[in-house]
Amino acid sequence: MPDDLILSNKHFLDAVASEVMVCVKCDLWKGRKKAVPGVGNPASRVLFIGEAPGQSEDLKGEPFVGAAGKFLDTLLSEIGFSRADVFITNVVKCRPPRNREPTPDEIETCTPYLNRQIDIIQPRFIVTLGNHSTAYILSRERLPFHSITQARGKIYETSILGLNVPVFPTFHPAAALYSAHYKQQLEEDFQLIKEQLLKRGLISHSTS
């Protein structure tokens, strides 16, 4: 991607982040320390979408910086990526109280920010991490979603905001902290992600 386009993407992503940081559209702002807009490469071809910030993310203002984030870093490194290579964000940008799941109203209120991020980055591959991000992305295509257990490890060819992009759902990395079974399945899914990225020319064998 040309440097001027990268700078343009960064400018527009920074504008979204600035809005997120002062957003008061739902009640989650009342309990936050810092909003968590998202971080990473503004020209990334791969977009990772989680669910909502936790306590560590709320303190730092970045997604996936707690124990689950460290595991995500490991998974990324195993397929030849670092955080600087991808863009990572969440469906909901502020921490729900006591790390509860985001409500449908909170997701509906917050996802216009995510939609703008997708429109700016124009990713060529989306990985959804967990139930809520997968449910939201698939709902835009009116695709059925019952559980992340059923959806994980499959490719969904979608057209989101006019962008034809494959979506690959998998578990949220936090699941691996409580279950060796989920940890193994996440590791398997990331190898499938690697295969898909190689197949689509989004990474090369020399860097994988």
Summary of the structure (lengths in Angstrom):
residues: 208
radius of gyration: 15.9
end to end distance: 19.9
largest distance: 47.4
contacts: 681
relative contact order: 0.15
helix: 50%
strand: 14%
